[in-house]
């Protein structure tokens, strides 16, 4: 079978041999990757490393690869949103599975383990501020996975149909998809002390999450309907902005992925912790131990 060739316009490699956005070279990448949104949080993750072998920054993408308790780990920032996840996951996969010299796909898949550590807004009484939530399923409001072949094979279509029915989904908003995290990785990372939840990845922080400032909402009752949604004893537990693209793209590519978040605001109780940056280190430590 002829190997797939990736033209310079599709796989953009910088003059120094690094990938276009991340500025990483293939040997900079570990098999275990911790993803964070905030570039400043990369240093917080890396502060637990015994040693650091490389540090690279470009735009919102900051990378530190090092060792934690004998495990080689890459800490990588993504910035905010599923569009950035599209860049990061595709470029990480390219670093692992494309030969940059021949521009051909490698013969053997190199599987990555990707754990996103983030923050979120809780939507249920049992997800107060400070709760850790592992996203078993992620409902993508972003529409990103709809642009890739095989989308239906890695999504829970029954869950998707029920969600659209129960919340009276307006297709003007795009077609939501339901991506599933890797079960083995989820069980390992979540352990016995995290809520296993259903997460909505929104395409924005304000209107898409039901926040109304000066602009009125297309459906002012959408959050209320989301909070009441239930299917197979599962309810929507939280809002964030990246989990669906991470789970969906990783499943399509053959990687293991899960998102774990700390609740910093509970939309139901209308409470928030703006000083969460001082407390998220506990979640980082758990993930480093379990990844």
Backbone as CSV, one residue per row, in Angstrom:
resi,resn,N_x,N_y,N_z,CA_x,CA_y,CA_z,C_x,C_y,C_z
1,UNK,0.844,-1.189,0.000,0.000,0.000,0.000,0.883,1.244,0.000
2,UNK,0.582,2.195,-0.874,1.389,3.411,-0.972,1.174,4.294,0.255
3,UNK,2.282,4.791,0.810,2.192,5.640,1.980,1.614,7.001,1.610
4,UNK,0.874,7.565,2.554,0.294,8.880,2.340,1.384,9.941,2.437
5,UNK,1.428,10.824,1.453,2.419,11.907,1.412,1.737,13.219,1.804
6,UNK,2.417,14.020,2.626,1.847,15.268,3.115,2.611,16.446,2.514
7,UNK,1.949,17.191,1.645,2.579,18.305,0.938,2.952,19.429,1.902
8,UNK,3.909,20.284,1.505,4.326,21.400,2.362,3.188,22.334,2.766
9,UNK,2.156,22.447,1.923,1.023,23.305,2.273,0.147,22.699,3.368
10,UNK,0.189,21.356,3.533,-0.645,20.658,4.520,0.111,20.439,5.828
11,UNK,1.342,20.008,5.735,2.211,19.863,6.900,3.282,20.948,6.784
12,UNK,3.094,22.027,7.524,4.016,23.163,7.441,5.121,22.980,8.478
13,UNK,6.352,22.892,7.984,7.521,22.702,8.845,8.403,23.942,8.753
14,UNK,8.806,24.464,9.900,9.665,25.638,9.932,11.074,25.309,9.446
15,UNK,11.850,26.328,9.157,13.198,26.135,8.620,14.103,25.347,9.557
16,UNK,13.838,25.426,10.868,14.671,24.693,11.833,14.206,23.259,12.042
17,UNK,13.191,22.814,11.272,12.700,21.445,11.394,11.600,21.262,12.417
18,UNK,11.075,22.355,12.954,9.996,22.280,13.946,8.641,22.457,13.279
19,UNK,7.593,21.974,13.952,6.236,22.092,13.405,5.755,23.538,13.517
20,UNK,4.878,23.946,12.603,4.577,25.349,12.354,4.172,26.165,13.584
21,UNK,3.115,25.747,14.295,2.612,26.555,15.406,3.341,26.285,16.721
22,UNK,3.533,25.025,17.045,4.100,24.671,18.345,5.606,24.902,18.417
23,UNK,6.274,24.952,17.263,7.741,25.112,17.193,8.473,23.963,17.879
24,UNK,7.841,22.791,17.920,8.470,21.605,18.503,9.067,20.742,17.408
25,UNK,10.128,20.030,17.752,10.696,19.012,16.879,10.246,17.645,17.395
26,UNK,10.225,16.636,16.542,9.697,15.334,16.973,10.331,14.785,18.253
27,UNK,11.624,14.989,18.444,12.262,14.418,19.642,11.992,15.224,20.905
28,UNK,11.272,16.354,20.788,10.891,17.140,21.975,9.657,16.584,22.667
29,UNK,8.927,15.691,22.002,7.611,15.257,22.478,7.674,13.946,23.242
30,UNK,7.107,13.944,24.452,6.962,12.717,25.235,5.677,12.001,24.855
31,UNK,5.568,10.724,25.209,4.340,9.967,24.937,3.195,10.400,25.846
32,UNK,3.532,10.927,27.031,2.524,11.398,27.981,2.504,12.924,27.938
33,UNK,1.321,13.480,27.667,1.202,14.921,27.483,0.111,15.473,28.391
34,UNK,0.449,16.514,29.135,-0.539,17.236,29.929,-0.826,18.550,29.226
35,UNK,-2.096,18.763,28.897,-2.520,19.970,28.191,-3.184,20.938,29.164
36,UNK,-2.811,22.205,29.074,-3.428,23.255,29.885,-3.757,24.412,28.953
37,UNK,-4.735,25.214,29.300,-5.080,26.339,28.457,-4.112,27.493,28.592
38,UNK,-3.816,27.849,29.821,-3.000,29.019,30.152,-1.513,28.719,29.985
39,UNK,-0.797,29.474,29.148,0.653,29.246,29.018,1.389,29.351,30.351
40,UNK,0.874,30.198,31.252,1.503,30.326,32.558,1.380,29.079,33.412
41,UNK,0.377,28.252,33.122,0.179,27.039,33.917,1.164,25.935,33.539
42,UNK,1.821,26.074,32.373,2.832,25.090,31.977,3.963,25.067,32.997
43,UNK,4.398,26.247,33.426,5.470,26.333,34.423,5.040,25.718,35.749
44,UNK,3.751,25.855,36.092,3.248,25.261,37.329,3.318,23.741,37.257
45,UNK,2.930,23.168,36.118,3.065,21.721,35.938,4.527,21.317,36.010
46,UNK,5.383,22.036,35.285,6.800,21.686,35.209,7.544,21.906,36.518
47,UNK,6.959,22.690,37.428,7.619,22.911,38.724,7.722,21.624,39.525
48,UNK,6.935,20.616,39.130,6.987,19.318,39.799,7.997,18.365,39.155
49,UNK,8.553,18.735,37.998,9.511,17.865,37.305,10.831,17.812,38.058
50,UNK,11.482,16.640,37.997,12.829,16.537,38.574,13.869,17.187,37.667
51,UNK,13.607,17.145,36.364,14.516,17.780,35.415,13.726,18.236,34.202
52,UNK,14.283,19.196,33.482,13.668,19.744,32.269,14.650,19.577,31.122
53,UNK,14.177,19.004,30.016,15.061,18.787,28.863,14.872,19.812,27.764
54,UNK,13.655,20.409,27.664,13.474,21.457,26.665,12.320,22.363,27.057
55,UNK,12.393,23.603,26.604,11.336,24.583,26.822,11.218,25.432,25.564
56,UNK,9.994,25.490,25.001,9.760,26.181,23.738,8.487,27.006,23.861
57,UNK,8.494,28.223,23.290,7.298,29.071,23.317,7.071,29.718,21.961
58,UNK,5.812,29.788,21.542,5.412,30.529,20.358,3.942,30.902,20.515
59,UNK,3.654,32.184,20.475,2.293,32.667,20.689,1.756,32.135,22.014
60,UNK,0.522,31.549,21.982,-0.048,31.011,23.220,0.412,29.586,23.510
61,UNK,1.270,29.048,22.635,1.708,27.657,22.765,3.071,27.596,23.472
62,UNK,3.043,27.113,24.689,4.279,26.955,25.467,4.446,25.484,25.830
63,UNK,5.662,24.985,25.701,5.934,23.571,25.937,7.135,23.411,26.848
64,UNK,6.990,22.535,27.839,8.131,22.096,28.650,8.074,20.581,28.738
65,UNK,9.147,19.916,28.349,9.248,18.459,28.484,10.283,18.141,29.544
66,UNK,9.922,17.235,30.445,10.829,16.853,31.519,10.435,15.517,32.114
67,UNK,10.907,15.260,33.327,10.691,13.964,33.971,10.043,14.148,35.334
68,UNK,9.002,13.349,35.591,8.340,13.328,36.896,8.301,11.889,37.379
69,UNK,8.992,11.602,38.480,9.038,10.256,39.057,9.361,9.194,38.006
70,UNK,10.328,9.508,37.159,10.774,8.554,36.148,9.940,8.528,34.887
71,UNK,8.860,9.324,34.834,8.003,9.369,33.646,8.350,10.607,32.825
72,UNK,8.623,10.403,31.546,8.869,11.537,30.652,7.522,12.134,30.256
73,UNK,7.354,13.434,30.513,6.072,14.100,30.323,6.288,15.432,29.602
74,UNK,5.384,15.736,28.679,5.354,17.043,28.032,4.180,17.833,28.588
75,UNK,4.451,19.041,29.073,3.402,19.975,29.477,3.225,20.971,28.338
76,UNK,2.001,21.094,27.842,1.742,21.876,26.627,0.532,22.785,26.828
77,UNK,0.680,24.073,26.541,-0.475,24.967,26.596,-1.156,25.020,25.238
78,UNK,-2.461,25.218,25.272,-3.257,25.229,24.050,-3.904,26.575,23.762
79,UNK,-3.966,27.455,24.765,-4.827,28.608,24.626,-6.274,28.187,24.824
80,UNK,-7.192,29.082,24.495,-8.610,28.840,24.764,-9.347,28.403,23.501
81,UNK,-10.190,27.376,23.634,-11.129,27.027,22.572,-10.773,25.803,21.762
82,UNK,-11.810,25.207,21.155,-11.637,23.999,20.354,-10.847,24.256,19.076
83,UNK,-10.875,25.489,18.563,-10.075,25.776,17.370,-8.586,25.610,17.669
84,UNK,-8.171,26.010,18.865,-6.776,25.816,19.265,-6.461,24.347,19.520
85,UNK,-7.435,23.598,20.043,-7.232,22.162,20.232,-7.006,21.487,18.885
86,UNK,-7.695,21.947,17.851,-7.508,21.406,16.510,-6.045,21.562,16.073
87,UNK,-5.465,22.728,16.337,-4.065,22.970,15.993,-3.148,22.070,16.812
88,UNK,-3.337,22.069,18.122,-2.406,21.364,19.013,-2.446,19.859,18.798
89,UNK,-3.628,19.257,18.762,-3.720,17.802,18.634,-3.211,17.341,17.274
90,UNK,-3.561,18.061,16.216,-3.053,17.690,14.890,-1.533,17.803,14.818
91,UNK,-0.970,18.844,15.421,0.480,18.996,15.352,1.202,18.010,16.265
92,UNK,0.632,17.691,17.413,1.231,16.656,18.259,1.208,15.303,17.559
93,UNK,0.083,14.994,16.915,-0.012,13.738,16.176,0.992,13.696,15.025
94,UNK,1.160,14.821,14.345,2.126,14.871,13.245,3.546,14.633,13.760
95,UNK,3.877,15.233,14.896,5.199,15.029,15.489,5.440,13.553,15.805
96,UNK,4.378,12.864,16.218,4.509,11.459,16.623,4.444,10.497,15.444
97,UNK,3.682,10.826,14.404,3.324,9.807,13.412,3.620,10.153,11.953
98,UNK,4.309,11.263,11.722,4.739,11.605,10.363,6.250,11.792,10.354
99,UNK,6.902,11.203,9.383,8.351,11.369,9.197,8.575,12.720,8.515
100,UNK,9.178,13.667,9.220,9.338,15.012,8.685,10.313,15.064,7.500
101,UNK,11.192,14.084,7.396,12.162,14.087,6.294,11.527,13.604,4.994
102,UNK,10.742,12.537,5.063,10.110,11.995,3.850,8.706,12.552,3.635
103,UNK,8.101,13.147,4.673,6.726,13.647,4.645,5.713,12.522,4.432
104,UNK,6.064,11.325,4.873,5.170,10.176,4.804,4.732,9.766,6.204
105,UNK,3.538,9.171,6.259,3.064,8.618,7.523,3.949,7.450,7.931
106,UNK,4.261,7.348,9.219,5.101,6.260,9.715,4.348,4.932,9.662
107,UNK,5.101,3.835,9.610,4.499,2.507,9.482,3.732,2.097,10.733
108,UNK,4.229,2.505,11.916,3.638,2.081,13.185,3.097,3.283,13.945
109,UNK,1.859,3.164,14.420,1.250,4.245,15.180,1.960,4.431,16.517
110,UNK,2.322,5.644,16.813,2.819,6.003,18.150,1.644,6.626,18.894
111,UNK,1.128,5.912,19.880,-0.054,6.371,20.613,0.348,7.321,21.731
112,UNK,-0.298,8.471,21.776,-0.061,9.455,22.822,-1.134,9.353,23.893
113,UNK,-0.779,9.711,25.108,-1.725,9.824,26.210,-1.866,11.300,26.533
114,UNK,-3.069,11.835,26.342,-3.311,13.268,26.469,-4.319,13.532,27.587
115,UNK,-3.900,14.278,28.596,-4.797,14.646,29.694,-4.862,16.162,29.781
116,UNK,-6.050,16.691,29.564,-6.222,18.136,29.701,-6.630,18.466,31.127
117,UNK,-5.927,19.406,31.734,-6.264,19.918,33.064,-6.802,21.330,32.877
118,UNK,-8.051,21.549,33.274,-8.634,22.861,33.059,-9.541,23.295,34.191
119,UNK,-10.273,24.349,33.919,-11.263,24.870,34.860,-12.613,24.878,34.160
120,UNK,-13.669,24.911,34.935,-15.004,24.820,34.348,-16.040,25.446,35.255
121,UNK,-17.254,25.548,34.714,-18.399,25.981,35.493,-19.299,24.802,35.780
122,UNK,-19.600,24.561,37.047,-20.473,23.456,37.432,-21.938,23.789,37.178
123,UNK,-22.727,22.757,36.840,-24.133,22.963,36.494,-25.106,22.213,37.392
124,UNK,-24.583,21.453,38.358,-25.455,20.645,39.206,-25.181,20.935,40.691
125,UNK,-26.142,20.624,41.558,-25.917,20.827,42.994,-24.749,20.004,43.526
126,UNK,-24.443,18.864,42.877,-23.357,18.009,43.360,-22.007,18.379,42.727
127,UNK,-21.944,19.538,42.047,-20.657,20.003,41.502,-20.352,21.410,42.019
128,UNK,-20.198,21.569,43.335,-19.891,22.894,43.875,-18.468,23.331,43.521
129,UNK,-18.171,24.590,43.793,-16.828,25.112,43.548,-15.798,24.243,44.264
130,UNK,-14.740,23.870,43.537,-13.686,23.025,44.089,-13.774,21.571,43.673
131,UNK,-14.905,21.156,43.084,-15.082,19.772,42.631,-14.162,19.474,41.446
132,UNK,-13.613,18.246,41.417,-12.866,17.773,40.253,-13.798,16.918,39.407
133,UNK,-13.886,17.234,38.107,-14.759,16.496,37.192,-13.943,15.911,36.050
134,UNK,-14.086,14.593,35.827,-13.493,13.931,34.668,-14.590,13.772,33.615
135,UNK,-14.333,14.260,32.416,-15.354,14.286,31.359,-15.436,12.936,30.648
136,UNK,-16.396,12.113,31.051,-16.614,10.822,30.403,-17.138,11.034,28.985
137,UNK,-18.079,11.950,28.858,-18.607,12.347,27.550,-18.532,13.859,27.440
138,UNK,-18.279,14.337,26.219,-18.224,15.770,25.985,-19.131,16.120,24.811
139,UNK,-20.036,17.055,25.050,-20.953,17.511,24.009,-20.349,18.751,23.368
140,UNK,-20.000,18.637,22.105,-19.346,19.739,21.420,-20.332,20.682,20.771
141,UNK,-20.401,21.906,21.282,-21.189,22.951,20.632,-20.377,23.637,19.533
142,UNK,-19.106,23.301,19.433,-18.159,23.993,18.555,-18.274,23.566,17.090
143,UNK,-18.747,22.334,16.843,-18.906,21.845,15.477,-17.628,21.359,14.816
144,UNK,-16.502,21.393,15.528,-15.216,21.099,14.894,-15.137,19.685,14.337
145,UNK,-15.605,18.704,15.094,-15.457,17.310,14.657,-16.290,17.006,13.410
146,UNK,-17.291,17.828,13.163,-18.138,17.616,11.986,-17.381,17.792,10.671
147,UNK,-16.191,18.382,10.718,-15.387,18.584,9.514,-14.497,17.379,9.187
148,UNK,-14.507,16.339,10.036,-13.638,15.179,9.849,-14.434,13.929,9.507
149,UNK,-13.905,13.152,8.558,-14.509,11.868,8.216,-14.413,10.928,9.420
150,UNK,-15.413,10.063,9.577,-15.407,9.118,10.688,-15.997,9.675,11.962
151,UNK,-16.506,10.878,11.893,-17.059,11.533,13.086,-18.093,10.668,13.799
152,UNK,-19.016,10.066,13.031,-20.080,9.275,13.645,-19.559,8.013,14.327
153,UNK,-18.444,7.476,13.859,-17.904,6.236,14.423,-17.304,6.434,15.818
154,UNK,-16.947,7.659,16.173,-16.341,7.889,17.486,-17.264,8.696,18.406
155,UNK,-18.526,8.874,17.986,-19.471,9.649,18.788,-20.629,8.777,19.263
156,UNK,-21.253,9.192,20.357,-22.434,8.509,20.889,-23.662,9.148,20.239
157,UNK,-24.137,8.531,19.158,-25.209,9.120,18.362,-26.560,9.086,19.073
158,UNK,-26.810,8.045,19.876,-28.073,7.979,20.628,-28.132,9.099,21.664
159,UNK,-27.006,9.309,22.345,-26.922,10.384,23.334,-27.149,11.731,22.641
160,UNK,-26.515,11.895,21.507,-26.637,13.134,20.739,-28.088,13.410,20.354
161,UNK,-28.790,12.391,19.871,-30.182,12.559,19.464,-31.075,12.929,20.644
162,UNK,-30.853,12.265,21.779,-31.643,12.561,22.966,-31.393,13.979,23.468
163,UNK,-30.140,14.391,23.405,-29.809,15.738,23.855,-30.535,16.776,23.006
164,UNK,-30.451,16.620,21.692,-31.101,17.591,20.800,-32.619,17.607,21.014
165,UNK,-33.192,16.441,21.264,-34.636,16.355,21.482,-35.047,17.037,22.784
166,UNK,-34.338,16.693,23.862,-34.753,17.195,25.174,-34.541,18.696,25.355
167,UNK,-33.485,19.233,24.776,-33.235,20.675,24.953,-33.839,21.497,23.821
168,UNK,-34.573,20.806,22.906,-35.213,21.485,21.777,-34.177,22.289,20.988
169,UNK,-33.138,21.578,20.571,-31.983,22.202,19.939,-32.347,22.881,18.618
170,UNK,-31.915,24.104,18.447,-32.127,24.859,17.210,-30.929,24.627,16.303
171,UNK,-31.149,23.998,15.141,-30.035,23.652,14.253,-29.336,24.877,13.672
172,UNK,-29.891,26.052,13.868,-29.188,27.280,13.498,-27.886,27.406,14.294
173,UNK,-27.837,26.762,15.450,-26.648,26.806,16.306,-25.577,25.819,15.848
174,UNK,-25.864,25.003,14.827,-24.914,23.978,14.380,-25.273,22.627,14.964
175,UNK,-24.602,21.585,14.500,-24.919,20.230,14.943,-23.982,19.803,16.071
176,UNK,-24.491,19.632,17.296,-23.622,19.196,18.397,-23.206,17.740,18.207
177,UNK,-22.060,17.381,18.767,-21.596,15.991,18.716,-21.203,15.551,20.119
178,UNK,-21.260,14.250,20.370,-20.956,13.709,21.702,-19.752,12.779,21.596
179,UNK,-18.609,13.263,22.040,-17.367,12.492,21.990,-17.097,11.846,23.346
180,UNK,-16.498,10.667,23.316,-16.252,9.901,24.542,-14.759,9.866,24.867
181,UNK,-14.436,10.048,26.133,-13.046,9.932,26.582,-12.637,8.466,26.590
182,UNK,-11.334,8.222,26.560,-10.828,6.849,26.653,-11.158,6.284,28.035
183,UNK,-11.808,5.120,28.075,-12.289,4.574,29.351,-11.152,4.202,30.291
184,UNK,-10.146,3.496,29.784,-9.040,3.078,30.664,-8.350,4.283,31.268
185,UNK,-8.091,5.294,30.446,-7.412,6.489,30.940,-8.298,7.250,31.922
186,UNK,-9.587,7.338,31.623,-10.513,8.024,32.525,-10.545,7.357,33.891
187,UNK,-10.640,6.027,33.909,-10.663,5.303,35.182,-9.376,5.526,35.968
188,UNK,-8.257,5.545,35.254,-6.961,5.715,35.911,-6.798,7.127,36.483
189,UNK,-7.184,8.125,35.727,-7.004,9.509,36.163,-8.052,9.911,37.199
190,UNK,-9.297,9.505,36.990,-10.374,9.926,37.895,-10.309,9.240,39.237
191,UNK,-9.843,7.982,39.254,-9.751,7.254,40.516,-11.076,7.215,41.246
192,UNK,-11.009,7.403,42.552,-12.203,7.362,43.389,-12.585,8.746,43.909
193,UNK,-11.858,9.781,43.487,-12.085,11.095,44.092,-12.470,12.180,43.089
194,UNK,-12.887,11.781,41.891,-13.380,12.750,40.920,-14.772,12.355,40.455
195,UNK,-15.603,13.351,40.186,-16.926,13.110,39.602,-16.742,12.741,38.135
196,UNK,-17.357,11.647,37.700,-17.366,11.292,36.280,-18.579,11.962,35.653
197,UNK,-18.318,12.912,34.755,-19.400,13.752,34.299,-19.560,13.850,32.803
198,UNK,-20.600,14.588,32.422,-20.872,14.929,31.025,-20.622,16.426,30.885
199,UNK,-19.717,16.767,29.997,-19.255,18.145,29.858,-19.716,18.726,28.537
200,UNK,-20.147,19.980,28.555,-20.420,20.696,27.308,-19.244,21.597,27.008
201,UNK,-18.687,21.428,25.798,-17.620,22.308,25.330,-18.260,23.391,24.469
202,UNK,-18.217,24.609,24.955,-18.899,25.719,24.304,-17.979,26.450,23.340
203,UNK,-18.584,27.097,22.355,-17.824,27.855,21.367,-17.547,29.278,21.775
204,UNK,-17.733,29.593,23.035,-17.475,30.933,23.555,-17.719,30.946,25.049
205,UNK,-17.339,32.035,25.710,-17.449,32.144,27.168,-18.747,32.814,27.590
206,UNK,-19.289,33.680,26.761,-20.457,34.461,27.171,-21.751,33.861,26.606
207,UNK,-22.213,34.283,25.462,-23.480,33.786,24.928,-23.592,32.277,24.856
208,UNK,-22.573,31.569,24.326,-22.680,30.109,24.240,-22.803,29.413,25.594
209,UNK,-22.385,30.082,26.671,-22.536,29.499,28.002,-23.707,30.124,28.762
210,UNK,-24.544,30.874,28.050,-25.732,31.441,28.675,-25.481,32.693,29.488
211,UNK,-24.310,33.319,29.330,-24.043,34.578,30.026,-24.575,35.725,29.165
212,UNK,-25.356,36.590,29.793,-25.945,37.700,29.057,-25.424,39.016,29.616
213,UNK,-24.669,39.735,28.791,-24.243,41.075,29.164,-25.108,42.051,28.369
214,UNK,-24.551,42.746,27.390,-25.352,43.708,26.634,-26.165,43.060,25.516
215,UNK,-25.693,41.898,25.015,-26.400,41.231,23.924,-27.398,40.200,24.457
216,UNK,-28.627,40.213,23.983,-29.606,39.204,24.410,-29.259,37.838,23.817
217,UNK,-29.733,36.784,24.467,-29.458,35.416,24.043,-30.492,34.929,23.038
218,UNK,-30.049,34.060,22.120,-30.962,33.475,21.133,-32.010,32.610,21.829
219,UNK,-31.588,31.845,22.862,-32.515,31.008,23.641,-32.207,31.210,25.118
220,UNK,-32.900,32.129,25.786,-32.628,32.421,27.191,-32.852,31.233,28.121
221,UNK,-33.587,30.210,27.666,-33.895,29.054,28.505,-32.962,27.866,28.251
222,UNK,-31.973,28.030,27.380,-31.139,26.894,27.012,-30.425,26.295,28.221
223,UNK,-29.831,27.114,29.063,-29.148,26.579,30.242,-30.099,25.825,31.167
224,UNK,-31.298,26.351,31.330,-32.303,25.687,32.167,-32.621,24.300,31.606
225,UNK,-32.761,24.200,30.299,-33.066,22.915,29.663,-31.871,21.962,29.754
226,UNK,-30.675,22.511,29.647,-29.472,21.691,29.772,-29.352,21.112,31.172
227,UNK,-29.626,21.916,32.169,-29.533,21.452,33.561,-30.530,20.336,33.849
228,UNK,-31.674,20.331,33.160,-32.707,19.311,33.389,-32.484,18.058,32.541
229,UNK,-31.625,18.140,31.534,-31.395,17.004,30.639,-30.904,15.775,31.417
230,UNK,-31.432,14.604,31.046,-30.997,13.355,31.668,-31.150,12.225,30.655
231,UNK,-30.131,11.372,30.577,-30.183,10.233,29.666,-29.321,9.113,30.233
232,UNK,-29.914,7.935,30.412,-29.198,6.794,30.999,-28.544,7.159,32.321
233,UNK,-29.286,7.873,33.149,-28.831,8.298,34.478,-27.644,9.254,34.424
234,UNK,-27.418,9.884,33.291,-26.343,10.863,33.169,-26.925,12.250,32.975
235,UNK,-26.344,13.226,33.668,-26.740,14.615,33.542,-25.528,15.449,33.140
236,UNK,-25.780,16.589,32.550,-24.691,17.487,32.192,-24.149,18.121,33.462
237,UNK,-22.852,17.969,33.694,-22.252,18.410,34.951,-21.542,19.749,34.862
238,UNK,-21.032,20.099,33.667,-20.196,21.310,33.622,-20.029,21.846,32.208
239,UNK,-19.670,23.127,32.156,-19.302,23.825,30.927,-17.799,24.053,30.891
240,UNK,-17.169,23.850,29.747,-15.826,24.364,29.491,-15.719,24.582,27.994
241,UNK,-14.496,24.612,27.410,-14.396,25.042,26.021,-13.461,24.201,25.146
242,UNK,-13.009,23.037,25.621,-12.035,22.277,24.844,-12.221,20.765,24.818
243,UNK,-12.979,20.200,25.737,-12.971,18.743,25.944,-13.480,17.938,24.753
244,UNK,-14.477,18.444,24.035,-15.067,17.671,22.943,-14.090,17.468,21.793
245,UNK,-13.401,18.521,21.402,-12.432,18.413,20.305,-11.283,17.498,20.700
246,UNK,-10.826,17.585,21.949,-9.731,16.730,22.402,-10.135,15.263,22.356
247,UNK,-11.302,14.937,22.917,-11.752,13.542,22.943,-12.015,13.022,21.538
248,UNK,-12.687,13.821,20.716,-13.052,13.373,19.376,-11.864,13.191,18.450
249,UNK,-10.994,14.193,18.375,-9.822,14.088,17.511,-8.907,12.954,17.957
250,UNK,-8.713,12.817,19.264,-7.833,11.759,19.770,-8.374,10.385,19.424
251,UNK,-9.682,10.194,19.555,-10.286,8.908,19.204,-10.094,8.605,17.721
252,UNK,-10.276,9.599,16.866,-10.093,9.396,15.428,-8.656,9.037,15.085
253,UNK,-7.712,9.587,15.826,-6.292,9.397,15.528,-5.683,8.180,16.219
254,UNK,-6.405,7.594,17.172,-5.889,6.429,17.878,-5.139,6.741,19.151
255,UNK,-5.357,7.934,19.707,-4.711,8.312,20.954,-5.683,8.176,22.126
256,UNK,-5.140,8.157,23.346,-5.949,8.137,24.565,-6.062,9.566,25.085
257,UNK,-7.276,9.979,25.454,-7.447,11.350,25.942,-8.596,11.448,26.928
258,UNK,-8.438,12.383,27.866,-9.510,12.718,28.799,-9.263,14.135,29.291
259,UNK,-10.352,14.817,29.648,-10.278,16.144,30.255,-10.710,16.052,31.703
260,UNK,-9.929,16.667,32.587,-10.321,16.786,33.994,-10.278,18.266,34.360
261,UNK,-11.316,18.720,35.038,-11.428,20.142,35.370,-11.766,20.353,36.835
262,UNK,-11.312,21.483,37.353,-11.745,21.934,38.663,-12.854,22.961,38.481
263,UNK,-13.943,22.794,39.212,-15.054,23.742,39.141,-14.644,25.030,39.843
264,UNK,-14.670,26.136,39.091,-14.345,27.440,39.704,-15.567,28.340,39.794
265,UNK,-16.678,27.907,39.196,-17.933,28.645,39.313,-19.078,27.652,39.220
266,UNK,-20.095,27.832,40.035,-21.292,27.000,39.923,-22.417,27.881,39.423
267,UNK,-22.877,27.605,38.197,-23.864,28.465,37.557,-25.212,28.385,38.264
268,UNK,-25.514,27.214,38.851,-26.785,27.022,39.537,-26.825,27.842,40.820
269,UNK,-25.714,27.783,41.588,-25.638,28.513,42.855,-25.192,29.960,42.673
270,UNK,-24.771,30.295,41.444,-24.272,31.642,41.116,-23.106,32.048,42.027
271,UNK,-22.181,31.105,42.237,-20.988,31.377,43.031,-19.744,31.140,42.183
272,UNK,-18.650,31.826,42.533,-17.416,31.685,41.763,-16.207,31.901,42.652
273,UNK,-15.092,31.299,42.238,-13.804,31.468,42.928,-12.809,32.044,41.930
274,UNK,-12.639,33.369,41.948,-11.724,34.016,41.004,-10.263,33.750,41.369
275,UNK,-10.014,33.258,42.590,-8.643,32.983,43.016,-8.244,31.529,42.870
276,UNK,-8.841,30.827,41.902,-8.618,29.389,41.739,-7.175,29.031,41.422
277,UNK,-6.393,29.969,40.861,-5.033,29.640,40.443,-4.174,29.173,41.617
278,UNK,-4.584,29.543,42.824,-3.834,29.123,44.005,-4.198,27.711,44.464
279,UNK,-5.271,27.122,43.898,-5.733,25.817,44.385,-5.707,24.719,43.328
280,UNK,-5.469,25.054,42.065,-5.517,24.038,41.014,-4.300,23.122,41.053
281,UNK,-3.282,23.485,41.818,-2.074,22.657,41.884,-2.377,21.266,42.439
282,UNK,-3.391,21.147,43.273,-3.756,19.838,43.804,-4.211,18.897,42.706
283,UNK,-4.961,19.419,41.731,-5.405,18.610,40.601,-4.217,18.237,39.714
284,UNK,-3.308,19.172,39.514,-2.107,18.900,38.725,-1.313,17.755,39.342
285,UNK,-1.146,17.758,40.646,-0.382,16.700,41.327,-1.036,15.341,41.142
286,UNK,-2.367,15.290,41.240,-3.068,14.013,41.058,-2.827,13.461,39.650
287,UNK,-2.938,14.337,38.650,-2.764,13.890,37.274,-1.336,13.430,37.032
288,UNK,-0.369,14.149,37.527,1.029,13.746,37.359,1.288,12.374,37.970
289,UNK,0.687,12.101,39.104,0.878,10.801,39.752,0.225,9.677,38.951
290,UNK,-0.911,9.957,38.275,-1.723,8.912,37.686,-1.532,8.728,36.174
291,UNK,-0.945,9.703,35.507,-0.832,9.622,34.061,0.107,8.498,33.638
